[in-house]
Amino acid sequence: MANVVVVGAQWGDEGKGKIVDWLSERAEVVVRFQGGHNAGHTLVVDGKVYKLSLLPSGVVRQSKLSVIGNGVVVDPWALLDEIARLAGQGVSVTPQNLRLSESAALILPIHRELDEIREDSNSGTKLGTTRRGIGPAYEDKIGRRALRVIDLSDRQVIEARVDAMLAHHNALRRGMGKAEYDRDTLIASLLEIAPRILPFADPVWRTLGEARQQGKRILFEGAQGAMLDIDHGTYPFVTSSNTAAGQAAVGSGIGPSALNYVLGITKAYTTRVGEGPFPTEQNNEVGQGLGKRGKEFGTVTGRPRRCGWFDAVMVRQALKTGGITGIALTKLDVLDGMDELKVCVGYRLDGKQIDYLPGTQAAQAKVEPVYEAMEGWSQSTQGARSWAQLPATAIKYIRRIEELIEAPVAMLSTSPEREDVILVHDPFSD
């Protein structure tokens, strides 16, 4: 059986939630492998809206096993809040249908505070983080002072880890003119929450290995987008983890040979939340119109998204670095009624045309998009479920995108409703 990785191919918010939910009907296991509760997925199932941050999209389907892998940083309080919120919508999340990697690093209150302090500081560049402690938690993980899920089972380990963490954090806090964090308060809060989190703890590498041996279909669900990757994105305006498909193997412990198909989710235009370069951004009526029709507000933060034309150069680069096999093109219906559409086919930098997004922050801020204009369509594409229901000019737009990004469209989404999908190629069939 094929296993599928779903990743964003732009700056996140591409509509991964709906596509993952659609694919999860064909899968038996759904895995989150990076990021934290800074991610946001909105699912619409039978008219009911579910907003997820940390939990895999498979949790809304009781027959699926959901897994949070070791590559994720986990805020245990946020996790329990999300589980409780879903319970209020009639979704039961238990250790029987959710497994949490015992080696996943924890996000603690001290991480959230540090994130806020840095974002509010005038001493450096604002990165536009969600202020949820994701970056500081990954820093502690890499610095080998993190507290992991399995550490909650041993008070002595908790105390030793907290001491190591505070030796670092309190020095930072003193340097920023902040009071030291209280050791006893932090330890007490961890001991209180431990018995509520530990039932979910699991060596998920083994669980996933067994699922693979049994021939179960596994769906790996990425968060954020390719251009927010810590290595391949628009650094430093990036997230704190690798968002590329290769992280699915590392962040779950299953190995790269288990990844059979990589589906890149791509909007029919481009959006970005927060700070950083955006070559095709439209600070005008076009951008405002896209934002209004596309309801472009962050699932987690509620922040309005910046909007612009489709950037084929950036998406092609994301496909190359991410090993993406094919794309799911979403929100085509948002372009309905526009007389003219533009697609970025290159960049101009210091008078020269280039075919990639340069690596330096200064160059990324200076690049100018080179556009190709295309005819729009007046007919509605909303809810289309076959090519025959699409205007000829819409099909022409899709085909041109395929040529420019050098990858096929495997799926086409024409509304937020999960069934409004045109399936060109089933990723699970590979």
C-alpha positions in Angstrom: 0.0 0.0 0.0 1.2 3.5 -0.8 1.9 6.0 1.9 1.3 9.7 1.2 3.0 12.9 2.5 1.0 16.1 2.3 3.0 19.4 2.6 2.3 23.0 1.8 4.1 24.3 -1.3 3.9 28.0 -0.5 3.9 29.9 2.8 1.3 27.8 4.5 -2.5 28.3 4.7 -2.8 26.5 1.3 -5.9 24.5 2.4 -4.1 21.4 3.6 -6.8 20.6 6.2 -9.5 19.9 3.6 -7.1 17.8 1.4 -5.8 15.8 4.3 -9.4 15.2 5.5 -10.4 14.1 2.0 -7.4 11.7 1.8 -7.8 10.4 5.4 -10.9 8.5 4.3 -8.5 6.4 2.3 -5.9 6.1 5.0 -5.9 4.2 8.3 -3.2 6.2 10.1 -2.7 10.0 10.0 0.6 11.5 11.3 1.8 15.0 12.3 5.5 15.1 12.0 6.7 18.7 12.7 5.7 22.1 14.0 3.4 22.7 17.0 0.1 24.3 17.7 1.1 27.3 15.6 -0.3 25.3 12.7 -3.9 25.6 11.8 -6.3 23.4 9.8 -9.9 24.1 9.2 -12.0 21.0 8.3 -15.6 21.1 7.1 -17.2 17.7 7.5 -21.0 17.3 6.9 -21.4 21.0 7.3 -19.6 21.0 10.7 -16.5 23.2 11.1 -13.5 21.8 13.1 -10.5 24.1 13.8 -7.4 22.0 14.6 -4.0 23.3 15.7 -1.9 20.4 17.1 -4.1 17.3 16.5 -3.8 15.4 13.2 -6.8 15.9 10.9 -7.7 12.2 11.2 -9.0 12.7 14.8 -12.5 13.8 13.5 -12.9 10.3 12.1 -13.1 7.8 14.9 -11.9 4.8 12.9 -8.5 6.4 12.2 -5.4 6.2 14.4 -3.9 9.7 14.8 -0.2 10.1 15.7 1.8 13.1 16.9 5.4 12.3 16.0 8.7 13.0 17.6 9.4 16.0 15.3 6.5 17.9 16.8 6.9 20.2 19.8 3.9 19.8 22.1 2.3 22.2 24.5 0.6 19.7 26.9 -1.9 22.3 28.1 -2.8 23.4 24.6 -3.2 19.7 23.6 -5.7 19.0 26.4 -7.6 22.2 25.6 -7.9 21.1 22.0 -9.1 17.6 23.0 -11.7 19.2 25.3 -12.9 21.6 22.6 -13.4 18.7 20.2 -15.2 16.7 22.9 -17.7 19.6 23.0 -18.3 19.0 19.2 -18.9 15.3 19.8 -15.4 14.1 18.8 -13.8 11.7 21.3 -10.0 11.7 21.5 -8.6 9.0 23.7 -5.3 7.0 24.0 -7.0 4.4 21.7 -7.2 6.8 18.7 -4.3 9.2 19.5 -0.7 8.3 20.1 1.9 10.9 21.2 5.5 10.2 20.7 7.3 9.7 24.0 10.3 11.6 22.6 8.5 14.7 21.5 9.8 17.8 23.2 7.4 19.9 25.3 6.5 23.6 25.0 6.4 25.1 28.5 5.1 28.4 29.8 8.6 29.7 29.9 8.9 29.2 26.2 5.7 31.1 25.5 6.9 34.0 27.7 10.3 34.1 25.9 8.5 34.2 22.5 6.4 37.2 23.6 9.4 39.0 25.1 11.3 38.7 21.9 8.5 39.7 19.6 7.8 42.8 21.8 11.4 43.8 21.9 12.7 46.6 19.8 16.2 45.2 19.7 15.8 43.0 16.6 13.8 42.1 13.6 10.2 41.0 14.2 9.6 37.6 12.7 5.8 37.6 13.1 5.7 34.4 15.2 2.4 33.2 16.7 3.9 33.8 20.2 3.1 30.2 21.2 6.7 29.2 22.2 7.4 27.1 19.2 10.9 28.5 18.4 12.2 28.6 22.0 11.0 25.0 22.5 12.9 23.9 19.4 16.0 25.8 20.6 15.9 23.9 23.9 15.5 20.6 22.0 18.6 21.3 19.8 20.4 22.6 22.9 19.7 19.2 24.6 18.0 20.8 27.6 14.4 20.1 26.6 11.8 18.2 28.7 10.3 15.4 26.6 7.0 13.6 27.0 8.5 10.5 28.6 10.3 12.6 31.1 7.0 13.4 32.8 7.0 9.9 34.2 9.9 10.5 36.6 9.9 13.4 39.1 13.7 13.3 39.4 14.1 13.7 35.7 11.6 16.6 35.6 13.6 18.4 38.3 17.0 17.8 36.6 15.6 18.9 33.2 14.0 22.0 34.7 17.2 23.0 36.4 19.2 22.6 33.2 16.6 24.7 31.3 16.4 27.4 33.9 20.2 27.8 34.0 19.9 28.9 30.4 16.5 30.7 30.5 17.1 32.7 33.7 20.3 34.1 32.3 18.5 35.2 29.2 15.7 36.7 31.3 18.1 38.6 33.5 19.8 40.0 30.4 16.5 41.2 29.1 15.6 42.8 32.5 13.0 40.2 33.3 12.5 38.4 36.6 13.8 34.8 36.9 11.2 32.0 36.3 10.2 30.2 39.5 11.5 26.6 39.6 8.9 25.2 42.0 6.0 26.7 40.1 7.1 25.1 36.9 7.8 21.7 38.5 4.4 21.7 40.2 2.6 22.5 37.0 4.4 19.6 35.2 3.6 17.1 38.0 -0.1 18.2 37.9 -0.4 17.7 34.1 1.8 14.5 33.8 -0.9 11.9 34.6 -3.2 13.5 32.0 -0.6 13.4 29.2 1.2 10.1 29.9 -1.7 7.8 28.8 -1.2 9.1 25.3 2.6 8.5 25.3 3.9 5.9 22.9 7.0 4.7 21.0 5.3 5.8 17.8 8.2 4.6 15.6 7.2 1.1 16.6 3.5 1.7 16.2 4.1 3.1 12.7 6.4 0.2 11.8 3.8 -2.3 12.8 1.1 -0.4 10.7 3.4 -0.5 7.7 4.1 -4.2 8.2 0.3 -4.8 8.3 -0.1 -3.0 4.9 -2.0 0.0 6.4 -2.1 3.2 4.5 -0.4 6.0 6.3 -1.0 9.7 5.7 1.7 12.2 6.8 0.3 15.6 7.5 2.7 18.6 7.3 2.2 22.0 8.8 3.1 25.5 7.6 4.6 25.6 4.0 7.8 24.9 2.1 8.9 28.5 2.0 8.7 28.6 5.8 11.2 25.7 6.1 14.1 26.6 8.5 16.7 25.6 5.8 14.9 26.2 2.5 12.5 29.0 3.3 12.8 32.8 3.3 15.2 32.9 6.3 14.9 34.4 8.9 11.2 34.8 8.3 10.6 31.1 8.7 9.3 28.6 11.2 11.6 26.7 13.5 11.3 23.2 11.9 11.8 21.6 8.5 8.5 21.6 6.7 9.8 19.7 3.6 8.5 16.2 3.0 11.8 14.6 4.1 10.9 15.6 7.7 8.0 13.1 7.6 10.5 10.3 7.9 12.7 11.9 10.5 9.9 13.4 12.5 8.0 10.1 12.9 10.7 7.5 12.9 9.5 5.5 10.0 12.3 6.0 7.5 12.3 7.5 4.0 11.6 4.3 2.1 8.0 4.4 3.5 7.2 7.7 1.7 5.7 6.8 -1.6 4.0 9.9 -2.9 4.4 13.6 -1.9 1.5 15.9 -2.5 2.1 19.6 -2.4 -0.8 21.8 -1.6 -0.9 25.0 -3.6 -3.3 27.9 -3.8 -4.3 29.2 -7.2 -2.9 32.5 -6.0 -0.5 33.3 -3.1 -0.9 34.3 0.5 1.4 34.9 3.5 0.8 35.6 7.2 3.3 37.7 9.1 6.6 39.3 8.1 9.0 38.6 5.3 9.4 38.9 1.6 6.5 38.4 -0.8 7.4 39.3 -4.4 3.9 39.0 -5.9 2.0 40.7 -3.0 -0.8 43.1 -4.1 -1.3 46.0 -1.8 -4.2 47.2 -3.8 -7.8 46.3 -4.8 -6.6 43.0 -6.3 -5.1 41.8 -3.0 -8.1 43.1 -1.0 -10.5 41.3 -3.4 -8.6 38.0 -3.1 -8.5 38.3 0.7 -12.2 39.0 0.9 -13.4 36.3 -1.5 -10.9 33.8 -0.1 -11.7 34.6 3.6 -8.0 34.9 4.2 -7.6 35.0 7.9 -5.3 32.8 9.9 -6.9 29.7 11.6 -4.8 30.0 14.7 -4.1 33.8 15.0 -7.0 35.3 13.1 -4.5 37.6 11.4 -5.4 38.8 7.9 -3.2 37.2 5.3 -1.3 39.1 2.7 -2.5 38.2 -0.8 -1.0 38.3 -4.3 -0.7 36.6 -7.7 0.4 33.0 -8.2 4.2 32.7 -8.0 5.3 29.9 -10.3 9.0 30.5 -9.6 8.6 30.0 -5.9 6.3 27.0 -6.2 8.7 25.3 -8.7 11.6 25.9 -6.2 9.5 24.4 -3.4 8.7 21.4 -5.5 12.4 20.8 -6.2 13.6 21.1 -2.6 10.6 19.2 -1.2 10.6 16.3 -3.6 6.9 16.9 -4.5 5.4 14.5 -6.9 2.2 16.4 -7.8 0.1 19.2 -6.5 -3.4 19.8 -5.2 -4.5 23.2 -6.5 -6.9 24.8 -4.1 -9.2 27.8 -4.0 -9.6 28.1 -7.8 -13.1 29.5 -7.2 -11.6 32.6 -5.6 -10.4 33.7 -9.0 -13.9 33.5 -10.5 -15.1 36.8 -12.1 -11.6 38.3 -12.6 -11.1 39.7 -16.1 -7.3 39.2 -16.0 -5.0 37.0 -14.1 -1.3 37.2 -13.7 1.3 34.5 -13.0 4.9 35.3 -11.9 7.2 33.5 -14.4 10.5 35.0 -13.2 12.2 37.6 -11.1 14.3 40.7 -12.0 17.2 41.4 -9.6 19.6 44.3 -10.2 18.5 44.5 -13.9 19.0 40.7 -14.6 16.2 38.1 -14.9 16.6 35.0 -12.7 14.5 31.9 -12.3 14.8 31.2 -8.6 14.3 33.0 -5.3 17.8 34.1 -4.1 19.0 33.1 -0.6 19.9 36.4 1.0 17.3 38.5 2.9 18.4 41.7 1.1 18.0 40.1 -2.4 14.7 38.5 -1.5 13.4 41.9 -0.5 14.6 43.5 -3.8 13.4 41.0 -6.4 10.7 42.2 -8.8 8.2 39.7 -10.3 8.1 39.2 -14.0 4.4 38.5 -14.9 2.6 36.7 -17.7 -1.0 37.9 -18.1 -3.8 35.5 -18.7 -7.4 35.8 -19.5 -9.8 35.2 -16.6 -13.3 33.7 -16.6 -16.7 35.0 -15.6 -18.3 31.6 -15.0 -18.4 30.0 -11.5 -16.1 27.1 -10.8 -17.3 26.8 -7.2 -18.3 23.2 -6.4 -17.1 21.8 -9.7 -16.3 18.0 -9.5 -15.2 17.3 -13.1 -13.2 19.0 -15.8 -16.3 19.3 -17.9 -17.7 21.8 -15.3 -14.8 24.1 -15.6 -14.5 27.1 -18.1 -12.0 26.6 -20.9 -10.0 29.6 -19.7 -9.8 28.1 -16.2 -8.4 24.8 -17.6 -5.9 26.9 -19.7 -4.8 28.6 -16.4 -4.3 25.2 -14.7 -2.4 23.8 -17.6 -0.1 26.8 -17.8 0.7 26.5 -14.1 1.6 22.8 -14.6 4.0 23.8 -17.3 5.6 26.5 -15.2 6.1 24.5 -12.0 7.1 21.3 -13.9 4.6 19.1 -12.0 1.1 17.8 -12.6 -2.1 18.8 -10.8 -3.2 15.6 -9.0 -6.2 17.1 -7.3 -8.2 20.3 -7.8 -10.3 21.9 -5.0 -13.1 24.2 -5.9 -14.7 25.1 -2.5 -14.2 24.5 1.2 -16.6 21.5 1.1 -14.7 18.3 1.2 -16.5 16.6 -1.7 -15.9 19.5 -4.1 -12.7 18.0 -5.5 -11.6 16.9 -9.0 -9.4 13.9 -8.6 -6.9 13.6 -11.5 -4.6 11.1 -9.8 -5.1 9.2 -6.5 -1.9 9.6 -4.5 -2.6 6.3 -2.7 -2.6 4.4 -6.0 1.2 4.6 -6.4 
